[in-house]
């Protein structure tokens, strides 16, 4: 029939044509697909049938000997891909979440049929370095540990091709060729088996590329963050409507969040925290004679003694003296018999403009009790002439202080009458307030410490921002014009502490905005094809941790399956046990675990990267491992580690993603410089410059930064079995 064709008929024709083209594309060069579905070799036309032509596909398809269908999962890197930044540990984590849970599609690799990936194993191998692949760390026994930056590269020590470019390698005659000095940091390097060090060749049998992976940290302050936490801690996903708001967004109670009523005494700043923040310590903080002597010396050097006008709250010989008697503690009370006082002060400048550092003097002090009532609010006349009232910030003017006669010593006497051994002071960055008051008190709750900055110390969140985010309150509206109100600020601090007491210690910290990767993956159900139990349509994915010692004590506490090991050989066996599962295994469910995080540590121990732990058991394992490897060589330990990685790969079931990452580069120089810096800071508190055993100049600062940069350069590998 003529006329227009229906929409349904057009769609059917398009689908039919698409199916035909798809079949043509997968036909081999010498075969065609006949209409009846049978393969037939190319033949000329004639009476026996129409003329058939060979159909050749211009696109190469990677063949999988083990694939059961055309939709076999694959993770690849295209040499034509244009990366925008270096791959980070968080990108590896997101790849896992994309394959198994609710992560976004990665931009640094191409993942085909990610829904077909059934399991994922993430293996951390500290001790592996990029230098082992580019020749700067020789794996030859005769030159082990020698840097070969400009020297001839030992035979077989390099052997790579950079994706998208050609890299020359040592010739068969032993002639060394120069390695590129500045390869692109963003791109992976292709592994070529025959050109790799013998110790690392097993990796080329498993992986196509070695990726540069940057460990999380802070370049500005030369800090490296935990590569374990970066992999096993995930941010809580925000709803779409939360992402479009401006300014600080109200905190969300993450999935599974439970309020935990917390006594206010658990929020007290520790002695170390107060010392690190620059507080002048009350004598009650000195637990022994040595620390008391050092503290006294420090106060004398900095003129913080009673002879210099400073006062200490009385009747508190030790920190335990502040505990309230049991008879004074009401059942269920978060104050546990203590008196909580919120304080805020305003200051002005009393030093000449040419003098540095500037001298700040007290001009107003405000106290608020637990019920929010004003206990004290007084203006103070500084002893020295005021050179800057700081009105846009303090709110203090010349007219306000015109008839004021109250002095600093008068305020000190009033505060000593108010503060008792049971008093807890609350405020934001209270060290500056107490310095202006020239007063010390042992029991401090600092909201700048309670609600740490998202990017970590030494950064601090402003009180204005904290009030907006956590108690939905606008304060300091006069900032930069009419100044702050100390009563308003004190109330904001008090309400932040009250909220913390109701929510729990982790509220307002990274723990409140993040969760374990095991919990996040556990909220995703297994695909139906993975169902082992015939009943139930909501079987959640199961996670496992296989690590040295007892992983359940820390990061592995929220994993469904936890397997402790004493050696790398046990780790390999533990991974196979976790992935396979068995009806005879009480710890691992039938069908095995969907996600497994594990770690090999013998290479880390051999190279001296395994630092001392707070856990005695971990120290014992580290020491025994190092002792057992005394006669070993770097090449030998690397070879054993590479073989174990390949053994794990061989033991994995089909459609399992394997991600290997080193966690970091060599951290030893960074640890050494950080220890030197900490020693300098500690001595600087109590010694004069010419008495210091450690000097910290720009030279040491640059060494620290270079060591941090080096330590944050890790490597990674990705594949699908």
N, C-alpha and C positions, 0 to 999 in steps of 0.2 A: 504494500500500500504506500502511496505517496504521502506527502504532507510532512508536517513537523513531527519529530520524534519526541517521546516523553522524556522528562528529566530522569526517570528511573532507568529507561533504556540507555541513555547516554552514560549514566554512571556505571551500568553493567559493562558497557563496551570499554570504558576506561579501565575498570578493574581487570577485565579480560586481557586487554593490551598490556597492562602492567605486569600481570602474571607471566605472559608470554615473554616479555623482555627480560624478566627476572630469570626465567629458565634458560634463555639464550645466553645470558651473561655468565652463567656457571657452567656452560658446556665447554668441553676441552677443545683444543685446537683441531684435533683430528676427528671430532665427533659432532653430530648435530642431534637435535631432539625431533624425532618423527611425530606426526600427529597422533599416532596410536600409543605413544608413550614409550616405544622401543628405540634403543640406540642403533644407529646404522652408520657405517662409514660413508665418506663422501662418494657420490656417484654422479655420473653424467646423466642429463635428461634424455628421454627417449620414449618409446612406446610403453616402457614399463612404469613410467611415472614422471612426475614433474622434475625439473632440474633443481637440485639442492646445492646450496653454497655453504662453505665452511664459515661459521660464525666465530670470530675471535674477540675476546674481551680485552680491552685496553687497560683494564684495571687488574692488578695482581692481587690475588686473594691468598692470605696466609693460611696454609693448611695445618690442621691439628690432627695428628694421628689418633688422638684419643677422643675427638669430638663425636658426639652421637647425633648432633643436629647442626643446622646452619647457624643457630643462635648460641654459639659457644662464647662465654665471656672472655674478654681480653682487655688488658691494660697496656697501652702502648704510648710511645712518644714519637711524634712525627718530626723529621728533621726540618720540615718547613714551618713548624709552629714557632710563634713569636712570643716568648715569655716576657712578662712585664717586671717580674721581681724574682728573687731567689726563693726556692722552696723552703718552707719552715716546718718545724715539727708539727705545728697545728694543721698544716696542709695534709700531712700524712694521716693525722687523726680524722680530718674531714673526709678523706678517701674511705676510711673504714666506715664512718657513719653513712656515707653515700651508698656504700655497697650493702650495709646491713640494717640501717635505720633510716633516719630522716635528714641526713646531710645534703648539702647542695652539691650540684655537679662540679667537680674540680675543673680548673682551667689549665692546669699545668700538664695534665696527661689526658689521653683519650680513653674513656672507659666504654667498651661496647658490651651491651646486654648486661648491665650491672645487676639487674634483677635475677640473673642466672647464677650469680656468685652465692654459694651456699654457706661457706664458712670463711673466716679470716683469721690469720695468725700474724701477730706483730712480734717481732723478735728484736730485742735491744742487744747490741754487741759493743759495749765500750772497749776501746782499744784499737778499733779499725780507724784508719785515717786516710785521707785523700793522698797523702804523701807516699803511701804504699803502692798507689796506682800510677802516680806521675813520676816516680823515681827519686823523690827527695828523701824517702826513707828506704834504705836498701834492705832487702830481705835475703841478701847473700850472706852466708855465715862468715866470710872473710872480711866483709865491710859492714857488718850489722850495726845499725844505729848511727852510721855516718851520713851526714847530710851531703847530697850530691847536687846542690843547686847549680853550680857552675862547672862541676867536674864531670868526667866521663861517667856515663850511667852503666852500672854493672849489667852484664849480659842477662837479659830476661827480666830486668827490673821495671821496664816500662812497656806498656803495651796496650795502647788504647787508641781509639779513633774518636775524635770529637764529632758529635752529631752535626751534620751539615758542612763539615770541613774535613780535610785530610791532614793527618798528623803523621809525620815520619817517625820511624822507629829504628832501633839498631839493626844493621844489616847482618846477614848471615856470617860475614867475614869478621864481625866484631867491631866494625867501624861505627862509632857513636855519632848520632845526629842530634842536633840541638832540638830540645823540646820547647814549644812555645812558652815564653816567660809569663804572658798575661792572657790565659784562656778566659773565655767568657764565663764569669762566675755563675750565671743564671742557668746555663745549659748543661745537660747530662753528657757523660762521656761514654761512648760505645765500647764495650768490652770485646776484645778479640782474643780468643783462646790461645792460639799459637804464639801470640806476642806478649802474653802475660807472665808474671813470675810464677814459677811452678806452685808455690804455696797458695796462690790465689786463683789458680785455674779452675777449681771446682765451682767458683762463683760464676764464671762465664758459661758454665753448663746450665745454669739456672736463670741468670738474669741477662738482659740485653745491655743495660746501661748502669752506670754508677752515677747517682745524683748528688750534687752538693746540697746539703741540708743545714740550715742555720738554726742553732739552738736559741731558744728565747732568752732574752736578757735586756739589759739597759746599757747602751753604749755611752750615754752621757755620764752615768755614774759608775761605769766599768763593772757591771754585775752580770752574772750568768744565772739564769733561773733553772729550776729542775727540769730536765728533759723527761723524767718519769711523769711528773705532774702535768707537763704540757701534753702528754699523750693520754693520760688516764683521767684528766679533769676537763670537763667540757662546759662551755657557757650555757646557761639556761636559755632556751629559745624564747624570744619575745614575740608576742602576738603582733600581727601586722599593724594594728592601730597604735601600738606603743612605739613603733619605729618612726612614725610621722610627727610626733610631738617635738616641740622645741623646748630647750632648757632641760634642767635635771628632771628625769622622769621618776615618779613614785616607785619605790622598790616593789618587786613582785615576789610573793611567796612562791617559791618554786614547787614543782610537783613533789609531793611527799613531805613538804615542809611542815614541821610541828613546832608550835610555840613551846618553849621550855622555861618556866619561871625560874629566874636566876637571882640569888642573893646579891645585893649590891657589893658585898665584900669581894666577890669573885671578879669584879671589874677594876679593882685597884691596880694601879701601875706598879710593876715590880721595881726593885732597886736598880737592876740593869737598865730597864726602860727609862727610868727617871734620869739616870746618869747619862745615858746616850742622848737624851733630849736636852741636856745642859742644865738640869735642875741642880740647885745647891742642896745637897742631901742633909736631911735632919740626922743628928747623931744616932737615932734609933736604927738607922739603916746599916750601921757598922756592926757586923756580926762577930768580929774578932779584933784583937789589939792591932794587928798589922793594918787592917783596913781603916781602923779608927785613926791611926797615926797618919796614914796617907791622906785621909780626908781632912784632918786638921791642918796638915801642911798645905794642902790645896787651898783651903779657905784663907790661910794666912797670906799666901802668895797673891791671892786675888782680892784681898781686903774684904772678906766676907765674914769677919769675926764680930763678936759683940763690941770690941773696941772700935770697930768701924761703923757701929750703928745697927748691926744685924741682931735679930732676936730669934730664939727657937721656942716653939710651943713647949710648955713645961709638963712634967709628970709622965713622960713617955720614954723610959729607959730602953725599951725594946719594942719591936713591932707587935709582939704578943700582948703587950700591955694595953693595946687598943681593943682587944676582944671584950665584948660586953658579957656580964655574968648571965648565966642561963636563966635566972629568974626574971631578967629584964627583957628576954626575947619572946615576943608573941609568936605563937604557932602560925606558920605560913607567912610571916612578915618578910618582905624582901629587904628591909633595912636591918634585920637581925640585931636589933637593939642599938644600932649606931645612929648618930645624928648627922644627917646629910645637909650640907650647906653649899649652895651654888654661889660662886663669886665671879665678879668681873670688875676690872679697873680701867680707868682712862688715864692717859699720861700726856705730858707735854715735854718740850725740849728745853733744857736749862743750860746747855753748853753753847759757847760762841759758835757761829756758823763755820768758822775755820777749823774747829777742833773735830778730830775723828778718833775713835768712834763717838757719835753723839751721845749725850747723857739724857736719859729719859727719867722724868720725875713724876711722882704720883699726884694727880689732881682730883680724882674721884674714885671711891670704892663703894660697891653695892653688894649686899649679901641677901640671899633668898633662902628660906627654909624649905623643907620637903613638901609642904602644902602650898608653896608658891607665894607665901607672904614675905614682905620686905622686912628683914631684920635690921638692916643698917644701910643707909644711903647718905654719904657725907662727901662734901667737897674738901679738898686739902690744899693748903697753901705751901708750895715748895719753899725750901730754905733759900735756894739761889734764885736769881732773877730769871724769869721766863723769857726765852728768846724766840720761841715759836709755840703758840697755843695749839697748833694742829687741829684747829676748829673743824675743818672738813671731815675729820676722822674721829676726833675725841668729843666734839660738841661743846668743848669748853671755850668760853670767851673771857675777855678782860673784865667785863661787867659782872660775870658770875663769881669771880674770885675777889671782887673789890673789897668786900667786908669780911672775908673768911679769915679766921685766925687759927683754925685747926691745923696742927703740924703733923708731920709723919710720925713722930714719937707718940703723939696723942692717939693716933689711929692704931699704932702697934699695941698700946696698952689696952685699948678696947677689944682688939682681936684676941689678945692673950686671955682676956676674961671670957670671951665667947667660945674659943676653941678649947676643947677638952680632949683627953686621950681617945674618946669614942667618936670624935668629929672626923667626918670625911669631907674633903674639899672637892668640889666639882667645878670645872671650867674648861675653856678652850685655850690650849697653849698656855697653861697657867704659869709656866716658868717665867714668862715676861711679867706677869702680874705680881708674882712673889718677889721677883727681883726689884720691882718698883717699891713694894712694901718692905723690902729688906727683911724678909721673914721666911723661916723654913717650917714645914709641917710634913710628917711622914706619910700621911694617908691621902693620896691624890687619885682622882679619876679625871683623866684628860680626854675630852671627846675627840681631840685630834688623833689620839692613839686608838680609841675605841672604834672609830670609823676610819680606817686607813684609806689613803688615796688609792684609787684603782690601779695606778701605775707603780705603786709601792713607794717606800721611803727612798730618799728623804723628802719627797713631795708630801704635802698636806692639803686636805680639803678645807676650804673656808667654812666658817660657821654659817654664813649666809647660804651657801650651797647645801650644807647638811640639813639646815632647817627647811629649805625648799623641798628637798628630796624625801626626807624621812618623816617630817611632821607637818608637811604642807603649809608652811608658814613663811610669810614674807617679812624679813627683818632687815634692819640697816638700810631703810629706804633713803635715809639722809646721807648715805656714804658719799663723800666727795663734795657735799654742800653744807648741810647742818650738822653732820656727824652722827655717831652711834649713840645709843641709849644703853648704858651698862646694865640697867635693870632688865631691859628687853633681852639682851644677850645672855644674862645669867639665867633667865627663865627658859630660854631656848636650850641651853646646855642641860638644865635640869630635866626638861621633857625628853630630850634625847636619851638621857640615862634611864629614865623611867621606862621608855619604850624598849630599851635594851634589856632591862630587868624582866619585862613581860615576854619578849620574843626569844631571848637567849643570847649567849656570848657570840655566836657566829653571825647574828643579825648585823647587817651593815658591813660585812667583810666579804672577801672573795668567796667564802663558802656559801654565802647566801645567794650569790649570783651565779654560782656554778654547781655542777653535780658530777658524780662519778660517771665515767663512760659506761660502766657496767649497768648502772640504773637506766641510762638513756637507751642503750641497746635492748635492755630487758623489757622496755615498753613496746617493742616491736615484736609482732608474732611471726613465728616461722611460716614460710610458704607451705602450702598444702602438700607439695611433693616431698617435703622433709618430715612430714608427720610420721612418727614412729608409733605413737599411740593412736588407735583407730578412733577413740572417743575424744571429743573436745575440739573446738575450732579456734581456741584462743591460747594455744600453747606458746608462751613467750620464748624469745631467744635466750640462750644460756651462755654465760661468760665464765672464763677460768683464768687463774693466774698460776703460772709455774715459775718458781723463782727459788733462789738460794735462801736457806734459813726458814723462817716462819713468815710468809707474806701476809698472813691474816692480821698481823699486828698493825699494819699501816694501810697502804693504798689498796691492798687486796681484800680488805675487810668486807667490801660490798660485792665481791664476786661470788657467784654461786658455788664454784669449785675452786679450792685452793690446794695446791700441791707444793710442799716444801722439798727442797733438794740439798744435797751436800757436794755436788760436783756437776760439771757441764754434761757428763755422760748421763747423770740422773735427770737433768733438764730435758735432754733429747727424748729419753724414755717417757718423761712426764708429759711432754707435748703430744706424743703419739697416744698416750693413754687418755688425755683430755679430749683430743679430737675424735678418736674412734668411739670411746665409750664401750661399756660392756654390761651385760645383765648380771655378771658376777662381781661388778665393781660397785661398792656401796657409795663411793664418793662421786663418781661420774655417771650421769644418767645414760640410759640407752640412746644411742644415736650421737653421743658426744656433744661437745660444746660448739656453739656457733662462733664465738669470739674467744681467742686465747692470747693473752699477753705473757711473754716470757723473756728471759735474759740469760745470756752466756757471760760468765765473769772470769774465766781463767786467763784470758788475754788481758783483761783489765788489771787483774792482780799481778800478772807477770810484769807489766809495764809500769807498775807503781801508781796506777790511777785510782785504785780502790782505797779511799781515805778511811780514817778511823770512824767508827759508828758509835752512836750512843748505846747501841745494843751490844752487850758482851758477846753474845752468840755470833753476831756478824763479824766482830773483830777476830774471834777465834777461827772462823772460816777463812777470813782473809789471810791471816797469818799462816795457817796450815797450807793454804794454796800457794802462797809465795814461797814457803819452805820447800814444797814439793817440786817447784819449778826452777830450783837453783841451777841444776845442770842443763836445763832446757835452753834452746835458742829462740830468738824472735821468729825466725823462719819456721821453726818446728811448731811453735804455739799457734802461729797464724795458720799454718797448714791444717792443724787439728781443728781449729775453729771453723775454717772454711769447709772442711769435710763434714763437720757436724751440721752446718747450715744446709749443706746438700742432703744430708741424711734426713733432716727434718722435712725438706721439700719432697724427697722421694716417698716419705711416709704419709704425706697428705692425700686426702681423697681428691678426686677430680672436682673442678670448679671451686677450688679454694684459693683465696688471695693470700699471698705471702709478702709481708712488708718487713724489711730489715733496716734498722737505723742504728747508727753508732751512739746517738745521744748527744755527743759533743766531740770537740777536738781534744788535744792534749791540755788538761786543766792544771798541770803541776805549776807552771810559771804563774798562772793567775792566783793560785792558792798561796804561793810564796809571797807575791806582792801584796795580797790582801792581808796576810798575817803581819807583814812588815808595816803596813799602814795602820792596822789595829794596835800594834805595839807602840807606834809613834803617838797615836791619839791618847793612849793610856798614859804614857810618860809625860806627855805635854800638859796633862791636867795637874800634875804635882811637881814637875821639875822645871827649872829654868832652861832656856834654849841651849846654853853652853854646857848643860849637864846631861842633855839627851844622848842616849846611846844609839838612837836611830834618827836620821834626818829625813825629812820628806820635802823634796823640792820638785821643781817642774820636771827634772830628769826622771825621778821615781814615778811621777804622775804619768808621764808618757810611756814608761815601761809597763805600768799597770794597764793602760789602755791597749797597748799592743798585745799584751798577754790575754786580755779579755777578747780581743778580736780573734786571736788564734784559737782560743778555747771554744769559741762559738761556731767554728767551722767543722761541721760533721758531714757524714755521708749517709746515703740511703739507697735501697734497692727495692724494686717493685715488680711483681709478676703474678700470674695466675696459673695454677697447676692444671 
